[in-house]
Amino acid sequence: QMALVQNQLLCSFSSCSSWLPQRVPLRGNHWQSSLLELRTSLPVRAQPKKKKKVDVKKEQAQKERMKKKIKKLEKAAPELIPIEDFITPLKYSESNRVRSLPALSPEESERRVLLLKKWSLFKQKQDEAEKKAIKALVESQQEALKELRLESEELYQAAIRRDEALFPFERDGPSYTPPLPGYDPPEGKCIDITKVYTQ
Amino acid sequence: SGAAHRPWRLFGAMCLLRLPRITQPLEKEEEEMAALMAQIELEKSHYSDHEIRKLEEEKQLKRRKESLYDEDEAPGKTVIMAQDLEEKWEQKFLRFKAAPRITDADKSNDRTSLNRKLDSNLMLLVKQKIGNQELWLLPQVEWQPGETLRNTAERAMATFMGDHIQAKILGNAPYGIYKYKFPRAIRTEDNVGAKVFFFKAFLQSSDLSQAKLKADHLWVTKKELGDYLKSEYLKKVNQFLLD
C-alpha cells in the first residue's frame, strides 16, 4: 500500500514515468536496490560526506606526523659501528688471568737494553744498504735512457711510455719450506662468523 | 729517423730472474731480537683458556694425589686432559715431513737446474758467439728497425727459451746499458761499437720442461756471476741487480 502511494506521487512529479504502466513500481532512488523491496530506512546522505572530510583530514595529519618522525630520525647522527678489535671482552680482565712470572734480574734488563741498541744499529745499516742499492738502480736506468736518447728519439719515447700491463702486480711471497710435491691438504670447511653491522 | 746513420749497433738483452721461493735464513741479530720479542710478548700477556684449563687440571691432579677421598671425582669416566691434547698435537706435527730447504740440486751444485738456491734470485746466462769468441752473456739479440727495444729483449728471451715462457717484464724502459767498441780490426767509421740495453723480467712459470733451450744455459745467483762474466760487463750488470 505504501508502494502504491509512493508510485502515484512519483508519477505526478517525474516526467519520465509518463509512458510506463501504472502497476509497475518505480525505483526512484538507488537506496532501493530491488523493485519489490519496501523502503525501511530513510536515505542518509549528509553523514557520509562528513565522514569523508574528517577521514581525509585525519589521514593527512597522520602522514605529516610520520614524515616529521622520519625527519627527526634522519637528522640524528648515525650510530657508530663498534670496532670489535678494540673492545676487550670482560672475561679477559679477571684477576686469575694474570700471569705469574719471576721478576726481571738487573743482568737481564741490561742485556735487553744492549740488544735493542745493537738492533737499531743493524736496522740502520740495512736501511742504508737498501737505499744505496735503489740509488744505483735508478742511476743505471738514467744512464741507459740517456744513451738511448742519443741514439734515437723514437726508441726513447717508446721506452719512457707507461706500461699499462705492469700494475696491478701480484706475487706470492716466499714460505719457510718449498711446496711439497703431491701433498694432499686435510679437508675442512671455513665458516665465517664475523658480525656485520649496518648503519 | 732511419736516414741518420748511427755508428753504434743496438742490442736488446733480457735479464730473466727466478724469484726466491723460500725465506732467507735469519741473521744472528735478527734471531736474538725475535727471541726477545717473543719473551716480552709472553710476559705481557694473560693466560688463555687452554692454559687456565691446564692449570686447573694440574691442581686437581695434585689434590687427588694428596687427598684420600678421590671417589667423588667422577670414577670410571675418562676425561681428556689439556696435557694429553698437547701431546697429541705434538705427535701429529712430528709426523709431518716438509720439503727440504736445501735441495738435491744444491748438494750436487747443478747450475742448470732451477731448483737450486731457493732463497735467492737466479739469473739466466747463455753462451753466445760474439765475433769469434764464445762468451757467457745475458741472452741478447740485435735490434731490428720497426720494433721497440723491449720487443727486442722479448725476442731474445724467445730465441733462447722458446715461446712458452711466461715472464713479467718490468716496464718499457731499459735498466742498464753496456757500451763497448769493436776491436780495431773490425772497427769502421759507421760501425764503431755496440750498445747493449738490459731489460728485467720475473719468471712466472716454474715449470720449464716445455722450453726448448737451444744453447748452453745456466741459472746463477748474483754472487756467482763473477765466475762467468767479464769484469766490465759484470760491473754494469751488478748495478741494476738487487741481491
HADDOCK unambig.tbl for C-alpha pairs under 7 A between the chains (distance, minus, plus):
assign (segid A and resid 97 and name CA) (segid B and resid 46 and name CA) 5.34 0.50 0.50
assign (segid A and resid 97 and name CA) (segid B and resid 47 and name CA) 4.94 0.50 0.50
assign (segid A and resid 98 and name CA) (segid B and resid 46 and name CA) 5.12 0.50 0.50
assign (segid A and resid 98 and name CA) (segid B and resid 47 and name CA) 6.41 0.50 0.50
assign (segid A and resid 99 and name CA) (segid B and resid 46 and name CA) 5.54 0.50 0.50
assign (segid A and resid 99 and name CA) (segid B and resid 47 and name CA) 6.13 0.50 0.50
assign (segid A and resid 119 and name CA) (segid B and resid 29 and name CA) 6.54 0.50 0.50
assign (segid A and resid 133 and name CA) (segid B and resid 242 and name CA) 6.56 0.50 0.50
assign (segid A and resid 136 and name CA) (segid B and resid 239 and name CA) 5.74 0.50 0.50
assign (segid A and resid 136 and name CA) (segid B and resid 240 and name CA) 6.76 0.50 0.50
assign (segid A and resid 137 and name CA) (segid B and resid 239 and name CA) 5.98 0.50 0.50
assign (segid A and resid 137 and name CA) (segid B and resid 240 and name CA) 4.64 0.50 0.50
assign (segid A and resid 140 and name CA) (segid B and resid 175 and name CA) 6.33 0.50 0.50
assign (segid A and resid 140 and name CA) (segid B and resid 176 and name CA) 5.13 0.50 0.50
assign (segid A and resid 140 and name CA) (segid B and resid 239 and name CA) 6.33 0.50 0.50
assign (segid A and resid 140 and name CA) (segid B and resid 240 and name CA) 6.38 0.50 0.50
assign (segid A and resid 141 and name CA) (segid B and resid 174 and name CA) 6.31 0.50 0.50
assign (segid A and resid 141 and name CA) (segid B and resid 175 and name CA) 4.55 0.50 0.50
assign (segid A and resid 141 and name CA) (segid B and resid 176 and name CA) 5.30 0.50 0.50
assign (segid A and resid 144 and name CA) (segid B and resid 174 and name CA) 6.34 0.50 0.50
assign (segid A and resid 144 and name CA) (segid B and resid 175 and name CA) 6.67 0.50 0.50
assign (segid A and resid 144 and name CA) (segid B and resid 176 and name CA) 5.11 0.50 0.50
assign (segid A and resid 144 and name CA) (segid B and resid 177 and name CA) 4.97 0.50 0.50
assign (segid A and resid 144 and name CA) (segid B and resid 197 and name CA) 6.96 0.50 0.50
assign (segid A and resid 145 and name CA) (segid B and resid 174 and name CA) 6.97 0.50 0.50
assign (segid A and resid 155 and name CA) (segid B and resid 148 and name CA) 6.05 0.50 0.50
assign (segid A and resid 158 and name CA) (segid B and resid 148 and name CA) 6.59 0.50 0.50
assign (segid A and resid 159 and name CA) (segid B and resid 172 and name CA) 4.87 0.50 0.50
assign (segid A and resid 159 and name CA) (segid B and resid 173 and name CA) 4.47 0.50 0.50
assign (segid A and resid 160 and name CA) (segid B and resid 172 and name CA) 6.52 0.50 0.50
assign (segid A and resid 160 and name CA) (segid B and resid 173 and name CA) 5.79 0.50 0.50
assign (segid A and resid 161 and name CA) (segid B and resid 172 and name CA) 6.65 0.50 0.50
assign (segid A and resid 163 and name CA) (segid B and resid 171 and name CA) 5.38 0.50 0.50
assign (segid A and resid 163 and name CA) (segid B and resid 172 and name CA) 6.09 0.50 0.50
assign (segid A and resid 166 and name CA) (segid B and resid 170 and name CA) 6.70 0.50 0.50
assign (segid A and resid 166 and name CA) (segid B and resid 171 and name CA) 6.61 0.50 0.50
assign (segid A and resid 174 and name CA) (segid B and resid 20 and name CA) 6.47 0.50 0.50
assign (segid A and resid 174 and name CA) (segid B and resid 21 and name CA) 4.71 0.50 0.50
assign (segid A and resid 174 and name CA) (segid B and resid 22 and name CA) 4.57 0.50 0.50
assign (segid A and resid 174 and name CA) (segid B and resid 23 and name CA) 5.55 0.50 0.50
assign (segid A and resid 175 and name CA) (segid B and resid 21 and name CA) 6.60 0.50 0.50
assign (segid A and resid 175 and name CA) (segid B and resid 22 and name CA) 4.81 0.50 0.50
assign (segid A and resid 175 and name CA) (segid B and resid 23 and name CA) 5.84 0.50 0.50
assign (segid A and resid 176 and name CA) (segid B and resid 22 and name CA) 5.21 0.50 0.50
assign (segid A and resid 176 and name CA) (segid B and resid 23 and name CA) 5.40 0.50 0.50
assign (segid A and resid 177 and name CA) (segid B and resid 22 and name CA) 5.79 0.50 0.50
assign (segid A and resid 177 and name CA) (segid B and resid 98 and name CA) 6.79 0.50 0.50
assign (segid A and resid 177 and name CA) (segid B and resid 99 and name CA) 6.11 0.50 0.50
assign (segid A and resid 177 and name CA) (segid B and resid 100 and name CA) 6.63 0.50 0.50
assign (segid A and resid 177 and name CA) (segid B and resid 101 and name CA) 5.65 0.50 0.50
assign (segid A and resid 178 and name CA) (segid B and resid 21 and name CA) 6.35 0.50 0.50
assign (segid A and resid 178 and name CA) (segid B and resid 22 and name CA) 5.98 0.50 0.50
assign (segid A and resid 178 and name CA) (segid B and resid 99 and name CA) 5.92 0.50 0.50
assign (segid A and resid 178 and name CA) (segid B and resid 101 and name CA) 6.53 0.50 0.50
assign (segid A and resid 179 and name CA) (segid B and resid 99 and name CA) 6.59 0.50 0.50
assign (segid A and resid 180 and name CA) (segid B and resid 98 and name CA) 6.57 0.50 0.50
assign (segid A and resid 180 and name CA) (segid B and resid 99 and name CA) 5.16 0.50 0.50
